[in-house]
């Protein structure tokens, strides 16, 4: 909706994400596709089959998960899509021995500095969640690292403005109403863990 001109356009989708400069809009649309539209909602185009999106800080690339939970990057300048990570390689570093591995589509977050893409990983058995964690990888696909893992549901919720710290939510697998916030450094060193939500100050010096 253009709130000044009182005009609107209908887009059939969800999980909308503005580009850093506000000129474009990425979202999940029909047929389980990632879509890209102009900032006013015009010219919607499908980018690829998948879910969850995160913009690079400069707004030239979009990271998303494919239908097979592989991490991909779409380059707006070239129109090309490359696979950054095959989800099957997560079995080894997470020591996952279950039947399936799911990459949490709602916790894909590009770091403010552009150096890292962070995402949550969840392992599900036949009837319940087995393990979860947070992983980091460079946009070129290098230096995959596991920040931490728990016998719980884990979702990456954001970064500090300077890109030094990751904030994640841990959901107790026995009591799904209980959440814990964990703040951990890129190097894996924990800062704090508390039964509370958190928010960074604009400069990243303070955490409330």
VENTA-V200996 format. One record per backbone hydrogen bond with DSSP energy under -1.0 kcal/mol. CO is the residue of the C=O (numbers start at 1). NH is the residue of the N-H. E is the energy in kcal/mol with one decimal. If there is no record, write none. Layout:
[[CO,NH,E] [CO,NH,E]]
//
This chain:
[[2,6,-1.5] [2,7,-1.3] [7,2,-3.5] [11,13,-1.3] [14,28,-2.8] [17,26,-2.7] [19,22,-2.0] [23,39,-2.4] [24,19,-2.5] [25,37,-2.7] [26,17,-2.8] [27,35,-3.2] [28,14,-2.2] [32,50,-2.3] [33,29,-3.0] [34,47,-3.9] [34,48,-1.1] [35,27,-2.1] [36,45,-2.6] [37,25,-2.8] [38,41,-2.4] [42,38,-3.0] [45,36,-2.7] [48,34,-3.2] [51,65,-2.3] [54,63,-3.0] [56,59,-1.7] [60,76,-2.5] [61,56,-2.3] [62,74,-3.0] [63,54,-1.7] [64,72,-3.2] [65,51,-2.7] [66,69,-2.2] [70,66,-2.9] [71,84,-2.8] [71,85,-1.7] [72,64,-2.5] [73,82,-2.3] [74,62,-2.2] [75,79,-2.6] [80,75,-2.9] [82,73,-2.4] [85,71,-2.0] [86,89,-1.9] [87,90,-1.6] [88,91,-1.2] [90,94,-1.6] [91,96,-1.9] [102,122,-3.1] [104,107,-1.4] [109,118,-2.7] [111,114,-1.5] [116,111,-2.9] [117,137,-1.5] [118,109,-2.6] [119,135,-2.8] [120,104,-1.6] [121,133,-2.1] [122,102,-2.8] [123,130,-3.2] [123,131,-1.3] [128,125,-2.9] [131,123,-3.3] [132,150,-3.1] [133,121,-2.6] [134,147,-2.1] [135,119,-2.1] [136,145,-2.5] [137,117,-2.4] [138,141,-2.6] [142,138,-2.6] [145,136,-2.9] [148,134,-2.0] [150,132,-2.9] [150,152,-1.8] [153,171,-3.6] [155,169,-2.7] [158,167,-2.8] [160,163,-2.3] [164,186,-1.7] [165,160,-2.3] [166,184,-2.3] [167,157,-2.9] [167,158,-1.4] [168,182,-2.6] [169,155,-2.2] [170,180,-2.0] [171,153,-2.4] [175,178,-2.2] [178,172,-2.1] [180,170,-2.9] [181,194,-2.3] [182,168,-2.5] [183,191,-3.4] [183,192,-1.4] [184,166,-3.3] [185,188,-2.1] [189,185,-3.0] [192,183,-2.6] [194,181,-2.9] [194,196,-2.0] [199,208,-2.8] [201,204,-1.5] [206,201,-2.5]]
//
